[in-house]
Amino acid sequence: MKAIRRNEREIWSEGFAHGQALSEVAGVCLYPHGSVEADAWLDGWYQGALKTDGLSYRDGPVTEPDTNLVWRNESWH
């Protein structure tokens, strides 16, 4: 398993917090499209939005490369 760099975890957590807000402004990713940072932020946003909607969500970033990050089912709540 690939270890998550702290920076990616922080970016994911930032996205998660914005996803929980569920506002139009909160959904704007500031990282370049297609970058590792954007992928981490958007995955966090999606998981935060799921939590807010009362659906199953993951409470941390994926720890290994995956082409479909948002559907990875590790640590679901």
Residue pairs with C-beta under 8 A, 6 or more apart in sequence:
1 63
1 64
2 63
2 64
2 65
3 63
4 60
4 61
4 63
7 37
8 36
8 37
8 40
8 61
9 40
9 60
9 61
11 31
11 37
11 40
11 41
11 44
12 40
12 41
12 43
12 44
12 60
12 61
13 44
14 41
14 44
15 29
15 40
15 41
15 42
15 43
15 44
15 45
15 46
15 48
16 44
16 45
16 47
16 48
16 51
17 44
17 48
18 26
18 27
18 41
18 44
18 45
18 48
19 26
19 27
19 44
19 45
19 46
19 47
19 48
19 49
19 50
19 51
19 52
20 48
20 49
20 51
20 52
21 48
22 49
22 52
26 45
27 45
29 38
29 41
29 42
29 45
30 41
31 37
31 38
31 41
32 38
39 69
40 61
43 61
43 62
43 69
43 70
44 61
46 70
47 57
47 58
47 59
47 70
48 57
50 56
50 57
51 57
51 77
56 76
56 77
57 76
57 77
58 72
58 73
58 74
58 75
58 76
58 77
59 75
59 77
60 75
62 69
62 72
62 74
63 74
66 72
